Amino acid sequence: MVDIEESADRVAVIGTGAIGGAVVRRLRAAGRDVTVWNRRSSRTAEMVELGAVPAASLGEATSASALILLTVTDHAAVRQCLDSVGEDLSGRTVVAMCTGTPGDARSTATRVAGLGGQYLDAGLQASPDMIGAGAATILYSGSPTAFEQHRATLGLVGAARFVGETPDAAAVWDLALFGVWYDAQLGLLRALDVVREAGIDVVEFSDTATSQLGHVVAGVPATVSELRGATYPPGPANLVEHHTVLRQILELRAGLRLGDGGLPEVVARIEALIAAGRHGEGLTATIG
Ligand SMILES: NC(=O)c1ccc[n+]([C@@H]2O[C@H](COP(=O)([O-])OP(=O)(O)OC[C@H]3O[C@@H](n4cnc5c(N)ncnc54)[C@H](OP(=O)(O)O)[C@@H]3O)[C@@H](O)[C@H]2O)c1
């Protein structure tokens, strides 16, 4: 094990796939000392040309560095890597830079703590291209001390945002944000599917669909304010009116290859609120 003082300025990047490769390029462009290890060693050749030092083993890479970035497929791969390190990681910070569930983040945090290291979970709101262009945002959670200690280095990879001290906070943010994109994109796909089936020109339709998506974006601050204030004004429609339209959309979506988007649960929730006398409230009441 290399002394922690000697390894203080060196970063280990474990996994030089699409994300790991982009991270190494960014760190090397900023002149940082980087050690790389990849399961298939042939994949580190380009990184070595950029000045990264190849480690002969995973243990050699983690031993050489105070900051260890695990840019591998998933948390199962992260934990497999940690199992094969199997040595004391005191004074070192391990960052899991992969998409995972809150449960994944908690399990990996426990494993890192068992090895004596500090843990940061990272949610990558970024593609390799965005990392390369310096346009990435990366969400971190876990040890605030580790985040402050390595903030400057993490900031080289992308805008570094600390979102909470529980190890799973970044995973909740990350998956919730991906969920926003999927819900909007799948809503658009369902709409395009039904209009095309009805013989309507999808290009003409898409202009209005774009405006409709804009209404969602414009309504974000008001929705959050309603939630925080626990008041749910009807806005453009109350729950009775929403109920009518949602049932009509359900009929329109019957038999769609992408299904109905979970609308029956929403309709049932609105019916329960109406039965409780809350018919005059708006849609935010469904989560209030
Ligand atoms: N690419 C994107 O646009 C993007 C965007 C946001 C988030 N992410 C997330 O970032 C993470 C990495 O994605 P990626 O695109 O970089 O994937 P990738 O290009 O497929 O690279 C995966 C890396 O993980 C390594 N690996 C897999 N299993 C391993 C194991 N058991 N032990 C050791 N190494 C292992 C691979 O090594 P080998 O080369 O030996 O196979 C490779 O270096 C994923 O969680 C992904 O969801 C990616």
The ligand as an ORCA input file, in Angstrom:
! r2SCAN-3c Opt
* xyz 0 1
  N     -22.663      6.141    -21.396
  C     -23.570      7.026    -21.017
  O     -24.053      7.869    -21.819
  C     -24.028      7.101    -19.580
  C     -24.824      8.197    -19.157
  C     -25.222      8.255    -17.824
  C     -24.892      7.245    -16.947
  N     -24.130      6.172    -17.398
  C     -23.797      5.119    -16.433
  O     -22.386      5.058    -16.263
  C     -21.995      3.714    -15.994
  C     -20.873      3.322    -16.956
  O     -21.399      3.382    -18.272
  P     -20.465      3.276    -19.563
  O     -21.282      3.841    -20.674
  O     -19.127      3.810    -19.289
  O     -20.376      1.687    -19.753
  P     -19.335      0.873    -20.671
  O     -18.805      1.733    -21.763
  O     -20.032     -0.393    -21.051
  O     -18.136      0.527    -19.694
  C     -18.334     -0.360    -18.615
  C     -17.029     -0.525    -17.884
  O     -17.268     -1.358    -16.748
  C     -16.290     -2.393    -16.739
  N     -16.845     -3.558    -16.059
  C     -18.056     -4.126    -16.228
  N     -18.234     -5.156    -15.380
  C     -17.096     -5.221    -14.624
  C     -16.682     -6.063    -13.571
  N     -17.479     -7.032    -13.096
  N     -15.461     -5.846    -13.030
  C     -14.651     -4.859    -13.496
  N     -14.988     -4.033    -14.505
  C     -16.217     -4.202    -15.061
  C     -15.992     -2.640    -18.210
  O     -14.775     -3.348    -18.336
  P     -14.444     -4.168    -19.689
  O     -13.922     -3.149    -20.668
  O     -13.410     -5.142    -19.277
  O     -15.729     -4.808    -20.144
  C     -15.924     -1.206    -18.718
  O     -14.704     -0.592    -18.377
  C     -23.272      2.869    -16.114
  O     -23.835      2.656    -14.853
  C     -24.183      3.739    -16.960
  O     -25.556      3.469    -16.698
  C     -23.686      6.092    -18.699
*
